Amino acid sequence: MGNVRAGFGNPRVARRTACLHISHAMNRHVCRVLSTICFFAGMISILASIAVWWFLDRNTPEAAAHAERFGIFIGLWAPTLLILSNRFDRYADKARPLPGLDVKLDVLPDEAPEEGY
């Protein structure tokens, strides 16, 4: 009985508890910072791929092919980083503030936590 009260075996309570931990770890400020970092990392990846392709030693055909492949490899990071930036920015709009800063949870009446929880 005590395990059910603590949330074990009750999927609604367990899901709500997991969501609370994620929302507190990823608050609005953290998401905005991560979004900015990913955006600038994506831009740097584009510039770095061009620089690697342009400035790497191209004395032999093998070296030129390596420079081209390495530049493409670095350039492939850019879409991933830009998509992550977009996702973090969207999540920041939905994130809850840190605990202790007048947090009001959206708990439906039938999902109200039990006494002592």
Secondary structure as GFF3:
##gff-version 3
##sequence-region A 1 117
A	DSSP	alpha_helix	2	5	.	.	.	ID=ss1
A	DSSP	alpha_helix	11	25	.	.	.	ID=ss2
A	DSSP	alpha_helix	28	55	.	.	.	ID=ss3
A	DSSP	alpha_helix	61	75	.	.	.	ID=ss4
A	DSSP	alpha_helix	77	94	.	.	.	ID=ss5
A	DSSP	three_ten_helix	109	111	.	.	.	ID=ss6
###
